[in-house]
Amino acid sequence: MKYNIKVLVTSVIVILSIVIPSSALSFKDLAYKHWAYRNITKLSELGVINGYKDGSFRPHGVISRAEFAKLLSTVYISGKEVDFADGRNFINKTYGSGFSSWSKKYLFMLSLYDILKVSDDKLDMKSYNGQITRGEMAVMIARAIGKKNAPASSFSDRGYFGNKVSAIDGVYAAGIINGYPDGTFKAYNSATRAEASKIIANYISYMGLQPEDILFNMEFLDRLSPVY
């Protein structure tokens, strides 16, 4: 049976009654002059990303595929009808029926929209706790925005992008992901928490998402476990 998630979640009053924090969390290792300061504080205000128990954010720390899936699923909005059986199929075939990771609901949700796929040759989601690369982030974002047929990017290392080239071209053309000052993209570099924060913040702006859209997703994700 297919469901439209926007229709399925009906607790509008509950969603609109949630109070958004008036200011971001203060992270002891995040200076105002840091290049991703605005992006990180924006996401922390929305409740999309958190720091660590010691009060740090660790902007230069790496981020896993599962952690990035959590960020993207929290902000991804679509009116497309979905079949929860597709999500169960993805989880069972990729991880096995006994899979019980904290990240399950986020992986499940993204699989409903084909952002994550079974036997995917562009994403190594079987290694969900492994470090996500910049190229893999580009693939997930490109699928989320449906960007196709973008002009070729001018990155000097474009010839090494492999099967991720069209995704990288697409998200770069959309202004969501940028390269480095030396003209490279470094698709196979592990992404940092700061980079992921900037990309998700750019995605929110690109899609024109409002705080209530994100709260809507949080409400849905909170209610998702029974459909596994």
N, C-alpha and C positions, 0 to 999 in steps of 0.2 A: 504494500500500500504506500502511495506517495503522499507526502505532507509538504505544505508550505510553512516553513518555520516562522515566518512573520505572522501567519494566522494562528499557528499552533500556540505560540506564547501569547496569552491573553491578559496577563497581569499588568495591564497598563498603569493602573493606579499605583501598584507596588513599585513599578519601575520609576515612574515620575516622582515618587516620594523619596527616592534615594537621594541623599544629599552629596553633592560633589564637593570634595575638600576645597577650601578657598585658597590654599597655598600648597606648594609641593613639599614633599618630605625633604628635610635637610640632610644631605649625605655628607659625611665628614671628609670624604676624599674626592668630592666633586666641586671644583672651584668655579666661580661665576664666569671666569674667562675661558673655561674649557669649551672646545668647539661644539660639543654636543649638549652643552648645559641646557639650552632651551628645549631641545628634543626630549631629554631625559626628564626634566621637570614637568613638561607637558604630559608625558605618559604616566608619571607618578601621580599627578593631580587627577588624572582620569581613572586611576586604579589599574592601569594596564600592566605596569611593571613595578617591581618592588626591589628594595635593597636587601642587605643581609642583616642578621640579628645584631651584628656589632656596629651598625649604623653606617656601614660603607655601601657603596654602589659597585665598586670595582669596574669602572668604565673600560679598562683595558683588558679585562678578563675575557676569556673565550665564552661562547654561547653554544649550547648543544642544539641539535636538530629538534629535539622535543621541546626545548625552551623557546625556540623561535616559533614552533608550531603553536605553542600556547599564546604567544604575542599576536600572531596573525589571526588565529581563530577568535580571539577576543575582539578584534576590530573588523573582521570580515562580515560583510552584509550582502545578501543576495535574495532576490524574490523567487529564485528557481525552486521548483518542487523537488523534493528529495525522497529517496526510499531508504529507510534505515537498514534494510537488508544489505544494501551496498556497503554501508559502514561496517556491519558485522563481517561481511565477506572480506573486506580489507584487513581488519584486525586478525581474523582467524588465519588467513592465508599468509600474512606477513609476520605475525608474532605467535600464533597459536591460540587455541581456545582458552588457555589458562592465563593469558596475559592480564596483568593487574597493576601495571605501572600507574603512577600519579598522572602521567601524561595521556592516558588512554582516551579520555573524553575529547581532548584537543586533537589528537590524531584521528579519532573517529569523525569528528565534525568536519575536518578538512577533507577527509576522504569522500564525504557526501557530495562534495562539489568538484571532485576530480583534481583537487590541488595536490593530493597524495593519491598514488595509484599503486595497484598490485604490480609487481615485477617492473618497477620503474627504472628505466635506464639513465635517468637524469638526476635522481635523488637516491641516496643510500639510506632509506628510512629504516631498513632492518637494523642499522646501527643508530638507533634513535637517540642514544645517549652520547654518541660521538660528536665531535666538533663540526658545526656546520660551516661550509665554505661560502665565500661571497658569491660564487657562481650558483650554488644551491639556493641561497636566499633569492637571487634574481629569478630562478626558475619558479619558485613558489609565488613570488610577487607577480610575475608575468601571468601566471595562471589565474591569480586572483583578480587581476584587472582585465584579463582577456586581451592583452596587447599582442597584435599580430602585424606582420608586414611592415615593421619599422625600418627606417633607413639604416644602413650599416654605420656602426659607430666608428670613431677614428682612433680607438685605443691601439697603441703600438703593439700590444700583445694579443690582439684580436684573433690572430691565426692559431692561438693555443686554446681557444675557448671550447673547442670540440662541439658536442651536441647541445651545449648551452648558449651558443652564439646568438640565436634568435631571441632568446629570453633576455640576455644581457643587453642586446640592442634595443629591445622593447622597453625595458624599465629605464634605461638610460635616456631614451627619447622622451619618455614620460616625465623625466626629471626626478625620479624616485631614488635612483642609485647613481652616484657619481664615481669617477675614478680618482687617481692620485695625481699630484702635481707634476709627476714625471711623465704623464701621458699613458700610464698603464692602468689596468683594471685589477689585475691579480686575482683572477677567478678562483684559483685553488688555494688562496690564503684562508686560514681560519678567520671567521668573522669575530669581532669583539662585541661586547655588550653595548658599547657606545655606538658602533656602526649599526647594529640591529635596531637600536632605539631611534636613530635618525631615519632609517629606512621605514620603520613603522609609522613614525610621525609624518614623514613625507607621503606615505600611503593614505593616511587619514586626510591630509590636506588635498591630495589628488582626487580622492573619492568624494570630497565634500561632506565627510561624516560629522555628525553632531554628537555631543555627549550622550544624548538619549539613545542614539544608535548603539553605542558601545555598552551602555547599561542594559539595553535590550539583549545583546549577546551574552552578557554576564548572567542575566536571568535565565536565558536558555541553557547555558552551560551548567548552571547550578542544578537544572532539572533533567539533565541529559542521561545520567547514569541508568535509570530504569529501562532505557531502550536498548541497552547493550545486548 
